[in-house]
């Protein structure tokens, strides 16, 4: 049988994604990766511009680089039937195996984003049904095209597998951080924050890719997580991933306020521009609950910060999304289908409970920290208190005082080191110092949300004890 061997070497099966059965050999490979802190990814798709390439197995070694592996179930008898010829586009390849297209795709993406190769790429074949003993009986011509050092045989033990992976290159302690390497390659898992690049957590990736296949049930999925565990980031990446899978996927992200909508749109734009993928930002609709209820429903609806959405509005969102794939972030109601984010990226909060005249104490602390131009301050209260503070502080401190109105878009918001807000308007407003007033008038959820907006310190000022104060003191061990 005469076949262009390399043109058939790495074809997909009849299904849409490449299959890597969890065989004995694959289990050994996974054990090697776990033992040596190598990152293993299965059935991964790399997107660039309007193109994509699917890779059944990738391994990242922190000290050597990126391994691209292909699974094949050929036997010795299968290989003996082939009259092997080398594909023309591989004649000048440094790697004998036919990975030119994959390697070129990876290098192109890195170079267009980072302007360098970023990491070395090595190629291997996983020969599930071919032993080294059988391989030795192949002709020299076939061995030249299938070199022993590039094949992981079914009878290789874990030590032999590790040696093959390590023999490709000397260890290099100066490689970029593994998460940085993978994040720049995999748009769907790329987290951008203030110019820093990182990789989504495994829990975020589970939600982004719907690892539990909840989508098939068309039921409500809850995304539950701690403060600053990356819930909004996961929603954004899920939305972009759905558009990368198919431009026909219609997606809506619901944010509580117009301001938070603009912030999310900005994040999406930055992600798409940085990673160089052809996703139309306008094809991902980002809107407030009211806007959603007055527009056409989409196939996927991702509703962020449900605790900040009025109960009646949320009920109507759920009703309208009955035929959609609906995600609710931190809903009060429990749902059978859920993903959970357990890692918080928040620094430890220094919280101080102060029983005193709230208004006078707030003025005192604002004045103290406003003199330090390095600290941003957010003071949260009811609307009336905020308006009074705005008037009094205008002549009391040097900096301009901004009374936040999150119904306005980002472009209409002024910036200042001192921001005043009520509890309904604080969405996405992080500050170094957070001062909380009127704490017994709001829900526990609103208070918790406000507390977690602090980068450094929280002053919770109250005149009389209430249930919310007692609960928070127990949580923060201040009782």
C-alpha positions in Angstrom: 0.0 0.0 0.0 1.6 3.3 -1.1 0.6 6.3 0.9 2.0 9.7 1.4 2.8 8.8 5.0 3.1 12.2 6.5 -0.1 13.5 4.9 -1.9 10.7 6.8 0.2 10.7 9.9 -1.7 13.3 11.9 -5.3 13.3 10.7 -8.2 13.8 13.0 -10.8 11.1 13.4 -14.3 11.5 12.1 -15.5 13.5 15.1 -14.9 17.2 15.5 -12.2 17.0 18.2 -9.1 14.8 18.5 -9.4 11.9 20.8 -6.8 10.9 23.4 -8.2 7.8 25.1 -7.2 7.5 28.8 -5.2 4.4 28.1 -2.5 2.7 30.2 0.2 4.6 28.3 -1.6 7.9 28.7 -2.0 7.3 32.4 1.8 6.7 32.7 2.4 10.0 30.8 0.0 11.8 33.1 1.8 10.4 36.2 5.1 11.6 34.8 3.7 15.1 34.3 2.2 15.2 37.8 5.4 13.9 39.5 7.6 16.5 37.7 5.2 19.5 37.8 4.6 19.5 34.0 1.4 21.0 32.8 -0.6 18.6 30.6 -3.5 19.8 28.4 -5.8 17.5 26.4 -7.8 18.4 23.3 -6.7 22.0 23.1 -7.6 24.4 20.4 -5.3 27.3 19.5 -6.9 30.3 17.9 -5.2 33.0 15.9 -6.8 35.6 13.5 -9.7 33.6 11.9 -7.7 30.3 12.0 -7.5 27.5 14.6 -5.5 24.3 15.1 -6.5 21.4 17.3 -3.9 19.6 19.4 -4.8 16.4 21.2 -2.0 16.6 23.8 0.3 19.4 24.9 2.8 19.3 27.8 4.7 22.3 29.1 7.9 21.6 31.0 8.9 24.6 33.2 12.6 24.2 32.3 12.5 22.8 28.7 9.5 24.1 26.8 6.4 23.0 25.0 5.8 19.4 23.8 3.2 18.7 21.1 2.1 15.1 21.0 -0.1 13.1 18.6 -1.9 9.9 19.5 -2.0 7.0 17.0 -3.2 3.4 17.5 -1.1 1.8 14.7 0.3 -1.7 15.2 3.5 -3.2 13.8 1.5 -4.9 11.1 -0.2 -1.6 10.1 3.2 0.1 9.6 4.5 -2.8 7.6 1.7 -2.3 5.1 2.8 1.2 4.3 5.3 2.1 1.6 6.4 5.3 3.3 7.2 8.4 1.4 8.0 11.8 2.9 5.7 14.7 2.3 7.4 17.5 0.4 6.6 20.2 2.9 8.6 18.2 5.5 11.8 17.7 3.5 13.6 20.5 5.2 12.0 20.1 8.6 14.2 19.9 11.7 11.7 17.5 13.2 11.2 14.2 11.3 7.6 13.9 12.4 5.1 16.0 10.4 4.5 18.9 12.7 5.6 21.7 10.5 2.1 23.2 10.3 1.5 23.0 14.1 4.9 24.4 14.9 4.5 27.2 12.4 1.1 28.1 13.8 2.4 28.3 17.4 5.5 30.3 16.4 3.5 32.7 14.4 1.1 33.4 17.2 3.9 34.0 19.7 5.8 36.2 17.3 2.8 38.4 16.5 1.9 38.9 20.1 5.3 38.9 21.8 7.7 39.4 18.9 9.7 36.4 19.8 9.3 32.5 19.8 8.7 32.6 23.5 9.4 28.9 24.0 11.0 25.9 22.2 8.6 23.4 20.8 9.3 19.6 20.7 7.2 16.9 18.9 6.4 13.4 19.9 4.2 10.5 18.7 2.3 8.4 21.2 2.4 4.8 19.8 -0.3 3.2 21.8 -0.1 -0.3 20.1 3.6 -0.3 19.1 6.2 -1.6 21.4 9.9 -0.8 21.2 10.6 -4.5 20.4 8.3 -4.4 17.4 9.8 -1.0 16.3 13.2 -2.6 16.2 12.0 -4.9 13.4 10.9 -2.1 11.1 13.1 -1.2 8.1 15.8 1.4 8.6 14.0 3.6 6.1 10.9 3.7 8.3 13.0 4.2 11.5 14.6 7.2 9.9 11.2 8.7 9.3 10.0 7.6 12.7 13.0 8.1 15.0 13.0 6.2 18.3 13.7 9.3 20.4 10.5 11.0 19.1 8.2 8.1 19.9 6.7 7.1 23.3 6.1 3.3 22.9 3.4 1.3 24.7 6.0 -0.6 26.7 7.9 2.5 27.9 7.8 2.8 31.7 7.6 6.1 33.5 11.3 6.6 33.8 11.8 6.0 30.1 9.1 8.4 29.2 10.6 11.1 31.5 14.1 10.5 29.9 12.7 10.9 26.4 11.0 14.2 27.4 14.1 15.5 29.1 16.6 14.4 26.5 15.3 16.9 23.9 17.1 19.8 25.6 19.2 20.9 28.5 17.2 22.3 31.4 16.9 26.1 31.2 16.2 28.0 34.4 15.5 31.2 32.5 12.3 30.2 30.7 9.3 32.4 31.0 6.7 31.5 33.7 4.7 28.5 32.5 1.3 30.3 33.0 2.6 33.2 30.9 3.6 30.8 28.1 0.3 29.1 28.0 -1.8 32.2 28.5 -0.3 33.9 25.4 -1.0 30.8 23.4 -4.5 30.1 24.5 -6.8 33.1 24.1 -9.7 31.3 25.8 -7.8 31.1 29.0 -5.9 34.5 28.8 -6.4 36.8 31.8 -5.3 40.4 31.3 -5.2 42.6 34.4 -3.5 46.1 34.4 -1.1 44.9 31.6 -0.2 41.7 33.4 -0.8 38.4 31.6 -1.8 35.2 33.5 -3.6 31.9 32.9 -7.1 31.2 34.1 -7.3 28.8 37.0 -8.3 25.2 36.5 -11.7 26.0 38.1 -12.2 28.9 35.7 -11.2 26.7 32.8 -13.8 24.1 33.9 -16.5 26.7 33.6 -15.2 28.3 30.4 -15.2 25.0 28.6 -18.3 23.6 30.5 -16.3 20.5 31.5 -19.4 19.0 33.1 -21.5 19.3 29.9 -24.3 21.1 31.6 -25.0 22.9 28.3 -26.6 19.7 27.0 -29.3 19.9 29.7 -30.3 23.6 29.0 -30.7 24.2 32.7 -29.6 27.1 34.8 -25.9 26.9 35.8 -24.7 28.9 38.8 -21.1 30.2 39.0 -20.3 30.5 42.7 -17.2 32.0 44.1 -15.4 34.0 46.8 -14.8 37.7 46.4 -12.2 38.4 43.8 -12.1 34.8 42.6 -12.3 35.8 39.0 -16.1 35.3 38.4 -16.5 38.2 35.9 -13.2 37.2 34.2 -14.6 33.7 33.8 -17.8 35.1 32.2 -15.8 37.2 29.8 -13.6 34.3 28.8 -16.6 32.0 28.4 -18.3 34.6 26.1 -15.2 34.9 24.0 -14.7 31.2 23.9 -18.2 30.6 22.6 -17.6 33.1 19.8 -14.3 31.4 18.9 -16.1 28.0 18.8 -18.7 29.4 16.4 -19.5 33.0 15.3 -23.1 31.8 15.1 -23.3 31.5 18.9 -25.2 34.5 20.3 -24.1 35.7 23.7 -25.2 38.2 26.2 -23.4 39.3 29.4 -25.7 41.1 31.9 -24.1 43.5 34.3 -25.9 45.4 37.1 -25.0 48.9 35.9 -24.1 50.9 32.8 -20.7 51.6 34.3 -19.9 47.9 34.9 -21.2 47.2 31.3 -18.6 49.6 29.9 -15.8 48.1 32.1 -16.6 44.6 30.8 -16.7 45.8 27.2 -13.3 47.4 27.7 -11.9 44.1 29.1 -13.3 42.2 26.1 -11.8 44.7 23.6 -8.4 44.5 25.3 -8.4 40.7 25.3 -9.3 40.5 21.6 -6.8 43.1 20.5 -4.0 41.6 22.6 -4.5 38.0 21.5 -5.1 38.8 17.8 -8.3 36.8 17.2 -11.1 37.6 14.9 -14.0 38.1 17.3 -16.3 41.1 16.7 -16.7 42.8 20.0 -20.1 44.0 19.1 -21.3 40.4 18.6 -21.0 39.9 22.4 -23.8 42.0 23.8 -23.1 43.5 27.2 -26.1 45.2 28.8 -28.0 46.1 32.0 -30.9 44.0 33.3 -33.4 46.6 32.0 -31.8 46.6 28.5 -31.8 42.8 28.4 -35.5 42.6 29.2 -36.3 45.0 26.4 -34.2 43.2 23.7 -34.1 39.9 21.8 -33.0 37.0 23.9 -29.7 35.2 22.9 -28.7 31.5 23.0 -26.3 32.1 25.9 -27.0 34.5 28.8 -24.4 35.1 31.4 -25.7 37.2 34.3 -23.0 38.7 36.6 -23.4 39.8 40.3 -27.0 38.7 40.8 -26.9 39.9 44.4 -26.7 43.5 43.0 -29.8 43.0 40.8 -33.2 43.7 42.2 -35.2 40.5 42.9 -38.0 41.3 40.5 -35.6 42.0 37.6 -33.7 38.8 38.2 -36.9 36.8 38.2 -37.8 38.3 34.8 -34.3 37.6 33.5 -34.7 33.9 34.5 -38.1 33.7 32.8 -37.0 35.4 29.6 -33.9 33.0 29.4 -36.0 29.8 29.8 -34.8 28.5 26.4 -31.3 29.8 26.7 -28.1 28.5 28.4 -28.3 30.7 31.5 -25.4 31.3 34.0 -26.1 33.1 37.2 -23.2 34.4 39.3 -23.6 33.8 43.1 -27.4 33.5 43.1 -29.2 33.2 46.4 -31.0 30.1 45.2 -29.1 26.8 45.0 -28.9 25.0 41.7 -28.0 21.4 41.0 -25.7 22.4 38.1 -22.9 24.7 39.3 -19.2 25.6 39.0 -17.3 26.8 42.0 -14.3 29.2 42.2 -12.5 28.6 45.5 -9.3 30.6 45.0 -9.5 34.3 45.9 -6.9 36.7 44.5 -7.7 39.2 47.3 -5.0 40.3 49.7 -5.9 39.8 53.4 -8.3 42.6 54.4 -7.4 44.8 57.4 -10.9 45.8 58.8 -11.5 48.1 61.7 -14.9 48.3 63.5 -15.5 51.8 64.9 -18.5 52.6 67.1 -18.8 56.4 67.0 -20.6 59.2 65.3 -20.4 57.8 61.7 -20.6 61.2 59.8 -17.9 62.9 62.0 -15.7 59.8 61.9 -16.0 59.5 58.1 -14.9 63.2 57.7 -11.9 62.5 60.0 -10.7 59.4 58.2 -11.2 60.9 54.7 -9.2 64.0 55.7 -6.4 61.8 57.1 -6.0 59.6 54.0 -6.8 62.3 51.5 -3.5 64.1 52.4 -1.7 61.0 51.1 -1.9 61.2 47.4 -0.9 57.5 47.1 -4.2 56.2 48.5 -7.5 56.0 46.6 -10.6 56.3 48.9 -14.1 55.0 48.5 -16.8 56.0 51.0 -20.0 54.0 50.7 -23.2 55.2 52.4 -26.9 55.7 51.7 -27.7 58.3 49.0 -28.6 61.1 51.4 -25.4 60.7 53.5 -23.4 60.6 50.3 -24.9 63.9 49.0 -24.2 65.6 52.4 -20.6 64.4 52.4 -20.1 65.6 48.9 -21.2 69.1 49.8 -19.2 69.3 53.1 -16.0 67.8 51.6 -16.0 70.1 48.7 -14.6 72.9 50.9 -12.9 70.7 53.4 -10.3 68.9 51.3 -8.1 69.8 48.3 -9.0 67.0 45.9 -12.1 66.9 43.9 -14.9 64.7 45.4 -16.7 62.5 42.9 -20.2 61.3 43.7 -20.4 58.1 41.7 -23.4 57.5 39.4 -23.0 54.0 37.8 -26.0 54.7 35.6 -23.6 56.8 33.5 -21.2 55.2 31.1 -17.5 55.0 31.7 -16.7 57.9 29.3 -18.9 60.2 31.4 -17.3 59.3 34.7 -14.8 61.7 36.3 -11.8 60.2 38.0 -10.6 61.2 41.5 -8.7 59.7 44.4 -11.9 60.3 46.5 -15.1 58.7 45.4 -18.5 58.6 47.2 -21.1 56.0 46.4 -24.2 54.4 47.6 -24.4 50.6 48.0 -26.2 50.1 44.6 -23.5 52.0 42.7 -20.3 50.4 43.8 -20.0 47.7 41.2 -16.4 47.3 40.1 -15.1 50.4 42.1 -11.9 49.1 43.8 -10.0 51.5 46.1 -7.1 51.3 48.6 -9.2 52.5 51.5 -13.0 51.8 51.9 -15.1 53.6 54.5 -18.6 52.1 55.1 -21.5 54.1 56.7 -25.2 53.3 57.2 -24.2 49.7 57.5 -27.3 48.6 59.4 -29.6 49.7 56.5 -28.2 47.3 53.8 -28.1 43.6 53.3 -25.3 41.3 54.4 -24.5 40.6 50.7 -24.1 44.3 49.9 -21.9 44.9 52.9 -19.7 41.9 52.0 -19.4 43.1 48.4 -18.4 46.6 49.6 -15.8 45.3 52.0 -14.1 43.2 49.3 -13.6 46.3 47.2 -10.7 47.4 49.5 -7.1 46.8 48.4 -5.7 47.6 51.9 -8.0 48.7 54.7 -11.7 49.0 55.6 -13.3 51.3 58.2 -16.7 50.1 59.2 -18.3 52.9 61.2 -21.6 52.5 63.1 -23.5 54.2 65.9 -25.3 51.2 67.3 -24.8 47.4 67.1 -27.0 45.5 64.7 -27.1 41.9 63.3 -24.9 42.8 60.4 -22.2 44.2 62.6 -22.4 41.1 64.9 -22.1 38.7 62.0 -19.2 40.6 60.4 -17.3 40.7 63.7 -17.6 36.9 63.9 -16.5 36.5 60.3 -13.4 38.7 60.8 -12.8 37.4 64.4 -13.2 40.9 65.9 -15.7 40.0 68.6 
